[in-house]
Amino acid sequence: MEPGGGGGGSSTQSYPSAARISDSLCYPQYTASLKCLEEFNSDKSKCQEHFDVYKECKKKEAVFAKELSLVEAIEMIGLNLL
């Protein structure tokens, strides 16, 4: 079944990744990219700087998430490294 398709189940399909974008640390960069696209009638070449900033933010966010997961795992098993 295709996402959002009318496969007989619920009439509305949930898209968790889309719902979480506003929780991202990079949400301001994301919205700036969209605004740029709106301003320049979807001319991606005019918005490359915004895309680059967003991409860099997502890389940093991924590193942060991995580090946070490691700290949480260490705390869960009860190690005190500090």
Phi and psi in degrees as GROMACS dihedral restraints (atoms count N, CA, C in turn):
[ dihedral_restraints ]
;  ai    aj    ak    al  type     phi  dphi    fc
    3     4     5     6     1   -79.6    20    10
    4     5     6     7     1   145.6    20    10
    6     7     8     9     1   -59.5    20    10
    7     8     9    10     1   131.8    20    10
    9    10    11    12     1    79.7    20    10
   10    11    12    13     1    -1.7    20    10
   12    13    14    15     1   -76.3    20    10
   13    14    15    16     1   165.5    20    10
   15    16    17    18     1   -90.6    20    10
   16    17    18    19     1    67.3    20    10
   18    19    20    21     1   -85.5    20    10
   19    20    21    22     1    18.2    20    10
   21    22    23    24     1    96.1    20    10
   22    23    24    25     1   -18.6    20    10
   24    25    26    27     1   -83.0    20    10
   25    26    27    28     1  -140.6    20    10
   27    28    29    30     1   -60.4    20    10
   28    29    30    31     1   144.9    20    10
   30    31    32    33     1   -75.8    20    10
   31    32    33    34     1   -17.7    20    10
   33    34    35    36     1  -119.4    20    10
   34    35    36    37     1   129.3    20    10
   36    37    38    39     1   -95.9    20    10
   37    38    39    40     1   137.6    20    10
   39    40    41    42     1   -88.0    20    10
   40    41    42    43     1   137.9    20    10
   42    43    44    45     1  -119.8    20    10
   43    44    45    46     1    87.8    20    10
   45    46    47    48     1   -58.8    20    10
   46    47    48    49     1   -39.2    20    10
   48    49    50    51     1   -65.1    20    10
   49    50    51    52     1   -36.4    20    10
   51    52    53    54     1   -69.7    20    10
   52    53    54    55     1   -36.0    20    10
   54    55    56    57     1   -68.7    20    10
   55    56    57    58     1   -27.0    20    10
   57    58    59    60     1   -87.9    20    10
   58    59    60    61     1    -9.6    20    10
   60    61    62    63     1   -58.5    20    10
   61    62    63    64     1   -34.7    20    10
   63    64    65    66     1   -71.9    20    10
   64    65    66    67     1   -16.6    20    10
   66    67    68    69     1   -86.9    20    10
   67    68    69    70     1    -8.5    20    10
   69    70    71    72     1   -69.2    20    10
   70    71    72    73     1   145.2    20    10
   72    73    74    75     1   -64.7    20    10
   73    74    75    76     1   -18.5    20    10
   75    76    77    78     1   -99.0    20    10
   76    77    78    79     1    12.6    20    10
   78    79    80    81     1   -57.2    20    10
   79    80    81    82     1   -41.2    20    10
   81    82    83    84     1   -61.0    20    10
   82    83    84    85     1   -38.5    20    10
   84    85    86    87     1   -69.5    20    10
   85    86    87    88     1   -36.9    20    10
   87    88    89    90     1   -61.6    20    10
   88    89    90    91     1   -49.6    20    10
   90    91    92    93     1   -67.0    20    10
   91    92    93    94     1   -33.6    20    10
   93    94    95    96     1   -63.6    20    10
   94    95    96    97     1   -38.4    20    10
   96    97    98    99     1   -63.6    20    10
   97    98    99   100     1   -44.1    20    10
   99   100   101   102     1   -64.4    20    10
  100   101   102   103     1   -42.0    20    10
  102   103   104   105     1   -62.5    20    10
  103   104   105   106     1   -39.4    20    10
  105   106   107   108     1   -61.7    20    10
  106   107   108   109     1   -45.1    20    10
  108   109   110   111     1   -61.2    20    10
  109   110   111   112     1   -39.6    20    10
  111   112   113   114     1   -64.4    20    10
  112   113   114   115     1   -44.8    20    10
  114   115   116   117     1   -63.3    20    10
  115   116   117   118     1   -37.0    20    10
  117   118   119   120     1  -107.3    20    10
  118   119   120   121     1    29.2    20    10
  120   121   122   123     1    50.0    20    10
  121   122   123   124     1    47.5    20    10
  123   124   125   126     1    64.9    20    10
  124   125   126   127     1    20.3    20    10
  126   127   128   129     1   -80.5    20    10
  127   128   129   130     1    97.2    20    10
  129   130   131   132     1   -61.0    20    10
  130   131   132   133     1   -29.5    20    10
  132   133   134   135     1   -64.1    20    10
  133   134   135   136     1   -27.0    20    10
  135   136   137   138     1   -79.3    20    10
  136   137   138   139     1   -12.9    20    10
  138   139   140   141     1  -115.6    20    10
  139   140   141   142     1    11.8    20    10
  141   142   143   144     1   -56.8    20    10
  142   143   144   145     1   -38.8    20    10
  144   145   146   147     1   -61.1    20    10
  145   146   147   148     1   -41.1    20    10
  147   148   149   150     1   -63.5    20    10
  148   149   150   151     1   -41.6    20    10
  150   151   152   153     1   -63.6    20    10
  151   152   153   154     1   -41.2    20    10
  153   154   155   156     1   -64.1    20    10
  154   155   156   157     1   -41.6    20    10
  156   157   158   159     1   -64.1    20    10
  157   158   159   160     1   -42.9    20    10
  159   160   161   162     1   -64.2    20    10
  160   161   162   163     1   -44.2    20    10
  162   163   164   165     1   -60.8    20    10
  163   164   165   166     1   -43.1    20    10
  165   166   167   168     1   -65.0    20    10
  166   167   168   169     1   -40.1    20    10
  168   169   170   171     1   -61.9    20    10
  169   170   171   172     1   -43.8    20    10
  171   172   173   174     1   -63.3    20    10
  172   173   174   175     1   -35.8    20    10
  174   175   176   177     1   -62.9    20    10
  175   176   177   178     1   -46.6    20    10
  177   178   179   180     1   -64.9    20    10
  178   179   180   181     1   -37.7    20    10
  180   181   182   183     1   -64.0    20    10
  181   182   183   184     1   -39.0    20    10
  183   184   185   186     1   -65.1    20    10
  184   185   186   187     1   -42.0    20    10
  186   187   188   189     1   -63.7    20    10
  187   188   189   190     1   -43.8    20    10
  189   190   191   192     1   -60.0    20    10
  190   191   192   193     1   -43.6    20    10
  192   193   194   195     1   -64.0    20    10
  193   194   195   196     1   -40.3    20    10
  195   196   197   198     1   -64.5    20    10
  196   197   198   199     1   -43.7    20    10
  198   199   200   201     1   -63.6    20    10
  199   200   201   202     1   -41.4    20    10
  201   202   203   204     1   -64.0    20    10
  202   203   204   205     1   -41.5    20    10
  204   205   206   207     1   -62.3    20    10
  205   206   207   208     1   -39.7    20    10
  207   208   209   210     1   -63.8    20    10
  208   209   210   211     1   -45.7    20    10
  210   211   212   213     1   -61.5    20    10
  211   212   213   214     1   -43.7    20    10
  213   214   215   216     1   -62.8    20    10
  214   215   216   217     1   -41.0    20    10
  216   217   218   219     1   -64.0    20    10
  217   218   219   220     1   -42.5    20    10
  219   220   221   222     1   -62.8    20    10
  220   221   222   223     1   -43.6    20    10
  222   223   224   225     1   -64.7    20    10
  223   224   225   226     1   -36.0    20    10
  225   226   227   228     1   -65.2    20    10
  226   227   228   229     1   -37.3    20    10
  228   229   230   231     1   -88.4    20    10
  229   230   231   232     1    -0.9    20    10
  231   232   233   234     1    85.1    20    10
  232   233   234   235     1    19.7    20    10
  234   235   236   237     1   -82.2    20    10
  235   236   237   238     1   138.4    20    10
  237   238   239   240     1  -117.5    20    10
  238   239   240   241     1   100.3    20    10
  240   241   242   243     1   -91.7    20    10
  241   242   243   244     1    -7.1    20    10
